[in-house]
Amino acid sequence: MTEIPRPDLFLIFHSIHNVMLAEELLNDADIRIEMVPVPRELSSDCGMSLTSCRHDLERIKTTLAKASFTSPVMIYELKPTGAQTDRSFNLLLTLK
């Protein structure tokens, strides 16, 4: 059985409309995503984000480049810190 990688990317949006648009585009491109609340360590106006895996980053960028978002999309990488309760995030890029 193939182990499913744990999501380590968080896509942050400033409106639920943009989250839903990205969700539709990424699902249509067969990119594994999940809609989750924005981690408390990050900030967002709409409160929802999408998670995915780092190995899909290039496909995510290509897919989202086809859309017209009303505000930038920020992609953060979850960096393991060793402790299960501590999390650190690194801003990888902003798509405009």
C-alpha positions, 0 to 999 in steps of 0.5 A: 500500500502506498503511503499518502504524503502529509500535506506540507503546503498551505495556500492562503487567500483573502476571500472565500470566493478565491478559495473556491475558485482555486479548489475547483481548478486544482480538483479539475487538474487532479491535484490532491488538496483539502480545504481547512481552516487557516492555521492560527500562525498565519493570517487570512481574511476569509479563514479558510485555506487549501493544503497540498503537498510540496511535490505538487508545487509546480503543477499548483503554480501552473494551474493557478496561473490560469485564474484571475484572483481578486487578490494575491495567493500566498503559498506557505510551507510547513516546516517541521520543528520536532515538537508535535504542537509547534509549527513554523511556516515559511512563505515560499511565494506569492501568486498575483 
